Amino acid sequence: MCILNAKNSVVIKMQKRAILIIFLTVFIDLVGFGIIIPLTPFLVTSFGADAFMVGLLMGIYSLAQFLFAPLWGQLSDRLGRRPIILVSLLGAGLSHLMFAFADHLWVLFVARALAGLFGANISTAMAYIADITEKKDRSKSMGLIGAAFGLGFVLGPFLGGIFAQFGDSLGDVAPFGKSFAAVGAAIICLLNFGMAIFLLKESLPQSLRSQVKKRPPRFKNITKHFSTPVVGSLMTIFFLGTVGMASMEASLFLFVKDQFNWDMVTASYGFAYVGVIMVLTQGLFIRKLMPLWGERKVLLIGLFLFAIGIGGIGWAEHVWYLGIVVTLLALGSGFMNPAINGSISLLTSNEEQGSVMGVNQSLSAMARIFGPAIGGWLYVHAGHSSPFWLSGAFGAIAFGIAVLHRNSLPEAGKQS
């Protein structure tokens, strides 16, 4: 009995170490990505382009992810998670370098397309988590990936501002002076690549890789998973939620400027607040609540809070009310994302984890292509509140789908 307990203790420690390493891998990579965000409008306009080109440049990243995320997921099922994550980290670092040294607008577009192409590590990281966790711990461990994602997005733009100030001090001394933030992002990604080479171990056994059959073409693979009962419904819920979030993100800066006369700094603090709440929810609250409630209850509560919170922004006439609804939005999003990803993983066979996570992230990328365009158009042509009301409607539809399938949703994370 003592020997058995000792072995279990060793396994648990190795599992926690692997989860920590994959958390750091995703976090550091997203920090590098977040650094690029505030730099993008500056570089595009420095080439004489307009705001429309800024939107296209941001959209091409998501388009490349939509096209290639399923492919990377399939490859990770056949070749293992480690080589795909390593290639994605190296490719991200090199694409940021290309972005920094771009001397023509088309080079910026190529660099961001390559960054989207190599942005495979989120879905592969989720498959990695599925490989190393038991079913009862899978959904709350998925929350850590979401926490790493959110934390990287909060810290990345902050570091981008620091790097930009340093770049301004370089001036024309170095060819990358004005785009030093992109060089900093590249350095961070390449250091992350070096760390992963030594610390990241393979999670998918060779025996499972050998069982993987040849996958159908990319779009057939998307259709296959999307048409799978319950899994397809969960992907629809994830898509609707992501469209709603992307639409809200495109409009909220304008809304608080017009409604409350906030400047960019104040609005950034508001976004950072939402990000921090989501990080705490996915990294801490989920780990406490998932064993008590299970995936089904966490998902339903998350979707309910999400719909009320994001739709409620449209009625915000006072700052205190806005604070309440964005808190509900952040809590709801923090609850539903790990519950959705965990449930999809639990309903999928071990040899298809990478494939299904790749398809799910591909749909998320597609949602981020259409969401900002929908939100921006509605804000201008249908009223300042309309993007948030539509996003709330998407959340309500997603909640209704979850209620219809509630008896088929897994509850592996619930522990008596």
N, C-alpha and C positions, 0 to 999 in steps of 0.2 A: 504494500500500500504506500509506504514512504517513497519507494523508487518511482511508483506511478505518479504520485503527487509532484515529485521532483521533475519528472519528464514534462508534466503538464505545465509546471511553472516555467520551464525553459522555453516551451512552445509559445506560451503567452508573452514572454519577454521578447522573443524573436518577432512575434506578430506585431507587438507595439512598436518595436524598432523599425520594422518595415513600413508601418502606417506613418510614423513620424517622418521617415525619409521621403515617402511619396508626398506627404503634406508639404514638406519644405521644397520639394521639386516643383510642385504646382504653384506654391506661393511665390517663390523666387521668379519663376517664369512669368507669372502674372504681374509682378512688380515691373519687370522689363517691358511688358506690353503696356501697362498703365502709364509708364513714363512717356511713351510715344503719343498718347492721346492729346495732351495740351500742345504738343509741338506741331501736330499735323496742320492745323489752320495757318500757323505762322509760316511754315515752309511752303505750303501751297500758294498763299497770297504773295510770298516773296518771288514767285515765278510769274506773277501777274494774273493768276487765276482767281475766280470768284467763289462765292459760298457754295454754289452748285457743285463745283469741282471738289470742294471739301467733302460734301456729302457723298459724291461718287467715290472718292478715295477711301472713305470710311466703309462704304458699302462693298467695295471690291474684296476687302478682307473677309467679310461674312459670306460673300458669294463663293470665294475659294474654299472656305470651310464647308459650306453646303455641298459642294461638288466632291470634296476629297475626304471628309471625315469618315464616311462609311468605308472607303477604301482602306484607310489606315486601321480602322477597327477590324476589318477582315484580315489584314496582314498580321495584326497582333495576335489573332487567333491561330494563325498558321506558323508564324515565326517566333512568337513570344512577345511579352510586353516590353521587356528591357530594350531590345534594339529599336523599337518604334519610338519609345520615349527619348532615347539618346539621339536618334536622327532628328526628331522634332526640336529638341533643344539646340542642337548644332545649327539646324536650318533657321531657327528663329534668330539666333545670334548673328548669323551671316546676313540675313535679310535686314536686320536693324543697321548693320554696317553699311549695306547698300543704300539704305534710306539716308544715313548720315552724309554720305559722300555723293548723293545724287546731284547732278548738274543740269538735269532737264526734268520737266514735269513727268514725262513718260517713265523715267527711271523710278520716281516715287511710286507710280502705279504698279510697276513690276515688283518693287520691293514689298509693297503691302500685299500684293497677290501671293507672293512667295511666303510671307509671314502667315497668311491665312491657310495656304497649302500645308505648311509645317505645323499649323496649330492643332496637332492631333493629340496632344498629351492629356487633355481633359478627359475625353472619352476613354482613352487607353488607361489613364490613371484610375478611372472608375472601374474598369475591368480588372485592373490590378487589385483594387480593394476587394472586389468580388472573389478573386482567386484566393485571397489569404484570410478572409473572415468567415466565420460560421454564419448561418442564416439568421440567427437571433441577434447578431451584432452588425449585420450588413447595412441596414438603413441608417443607423446612427453613425457608422463609420463613413457612409456617403456624405453625411453632414459635414465631416471634416474637410472633404474636397470643396464643398461649397464655402466653408469658412476660409479656406486658403485662397479661393477665388476672390471672395469679397475683400479679404484683408489686403491682397495684392492690389486690387483696384483702388482701395483707399490710400495705401502708401505710395503706389506708383506715381500718380500725378504730383504728390507732394515732393517726391524725390526729383521728378521731372523739373519742377520749378527751381530746385536747388542747382541741378545740373545746368539749367538754362542760364542762371545767373553766373555760374562759373564760365560757361561758354561766352557770355557777353564780355567777360574780362579778358578772354583770349583774343577777341576781335578777329582781325584778319591775320594774326600770327600763325594760326593753324588753318588748314583748309576746311576743317570741320568745326571751327569756332562757334558759328551761329547755330549749329545743329549738334552741339556736344551732348545734349540730352540723349540723342539716339546712340551716340558712341557709348555713353554710360549704360544704356539699356542692353547694348550688344555685349559689353564686358560682363554685366550681371548674368546674362543668359549663357555665355561661354564658361564663366566660372561655375554656374549651375551644371553645365554639361560635364565639366571636369569632376565635380563632386559626385554626380550620378554614376560616372564610370567606375569609381572605386566603392561606392556605398550601395548602389541600387542593384539588388539581386533579382534574378528572374523569378516570377511568381507562377507562371503557367508550366506545369510539368510536361515533359516531352511526350508522355503517354497520351495526354489530352490533345496536344498539337497534332499528333499522328492520326487522331480520330476525325479531324476537321476535313470535311469534304470540300470539293471545289464549289466556291460560292457563285450564285447567279450574277449577271451584270449589275452594275451599281444601282440603277433605278429599279430594276426588278427586286434587288435586295431590300431597298427601301419599301417597296410595295408589299413584299413578303412580310416584313415585321409589322408594318402599319396595318395590315389586314389580319394579323393574329388577334384572336379574341382577348379582351382585357388589356393586353400589351398595347394594341393599337389605340384603345380608348385612353390609356394612360399617356401615350405619345400625343394624342389630340389635346388632352388637358395641358400637357407641358407646352405644346405649341401655342395654345390660346393664352396661357399665362405669360409666355415670353413675348408674344405680340403686344399684349397689354402693357407689360413693363417697358418694352422698347418705345411704344407710342407715348407713354407717360414721360420717359426720360427725355424724349425729344421736345416735349412741350413744357415741362415743369420749370425750367430756367426762365422761359418767356412768361409763364404764368405768375411766378413770384415777383418778377420785375414789373409787370403791368399791374398786378393786384396789390402788392405791398411795397413797391418801389425798392426792392432789394438790388444791391449791386452784385457783381460776379463773385466777390469774396464771400459775402453773406450767403448767397445761394450755394456756394461750394461747401460751406460749413453745414448747410442743411443736407446736402447729398452725403457728406461724410457721416452725419448723424444716422441717416438711413443705413449706410454701409456698416457702421459699427453695430447697430441693432441686429442686422442680418448675420453678421459674423458671430455675435454672442449667441444668437438663436441656434445657428447651425453647429457651432463649435461647443456650446455648453448646454443650452436648454434641451436640445434634441437628445443628448446623451442621458439626460435625467428623465425626460418624459416618454421617450420611445419604449423603454421597458415597462412603463406603467400603462400606456395607451395602445401601443402597436401602430403599424403603418396606416390602417384604415382610419382610425380616429384622428391621428395626427394630420392626415391628408385632408379630411373633411373640415376639421377646424381651421387648417391653414388656408384652404380655398375660401371658406366663409369670411375669415378676417381679411384676406387679400381683396375679395370683391368689395367689401364694405370700405376698406381703406382707400383703394385706388379710385373707386367711384366717388367717394366722399370728398376727394380733393376738389372736384368741380363745384362744390358748394362752400368752399372755404372763403369766408369773408373776414376772419380774424386769425391772427397768428396762432393763438392757443388752440383753435379748432384744427388748423393745419397740422400742428404738432401731434394732436391726437390721431388724426387719420393716417398720417405718414408712419406713425408708430405701429398702428394696426397693419398697414401695408407691409412694413418691414418684418413684423412677426409672422404674418401670413405667408409671405414669400419664403422666409427662413424655415417654416414648418413644411410647406408643400414640396419644395424642391428635393430634399433628401428622401421624403416619403415616396415621391414619384420614382426617382432613380433607384431607390432600394427595392420598390415593388417590381419595377421592370426587370431588375436583375434577378429577383427571387423567382419570377415567372419564366425565366429563360434558362436553357441548359448551360452547363459549364463551358462547353466548347463553342458557344455562340455569344459569350459575354461581350467581347470586343466588337463584334458585328452589330449587336443591338444597341450598344452604347454609342457607337459611331453614327448609326442612323438617327438616334435620338438627338445627338448634338448637331447633326446635319439639319434636322428640322428646326432646332433652336436657331441655327445660323440663318436659315431662310426667314424665320420670324423676325430676326433683327435686320433683315433687308427691307421688309415691308412695313414693320412697325413704325420706325421713325417717319417714313414717307406719309403713312396714314395719319399719324399724330400731327405732323406739321401742316398737312393740307387742311385737316379739320380745324385746327387752331385758327388758321387764317380765314377760312371760308364758312365755317359753321359755328363759330363762337369759341371763346377761350375755355369754356368748361367741357366742350364736346369730346375732346380726346380722352378725358378722364371718365366721362360717363360711358363712352364706348368700351374703354378698358374694363370698367366695372361690369358691363354687360358680358364681356368675354369671360371674366371671372365667375359670373353667375352661371353662365352656360357650362363652364368647366365643373363647377360645383354640382350642377344637375347631372352631368355625365357620371361623376363620381358616386352620387347617390344611387343612380340606376345600377351601377356595378358594385355597390358596396359589399354585397355578399360574396363576390368573387375576388375581392382584394385580399392580399396576404396579411397575416398578423404575426409573422415570425419574430418580429422584434419585441412582442409583448411577452413579458416574463411574470409568472405568478409568484 
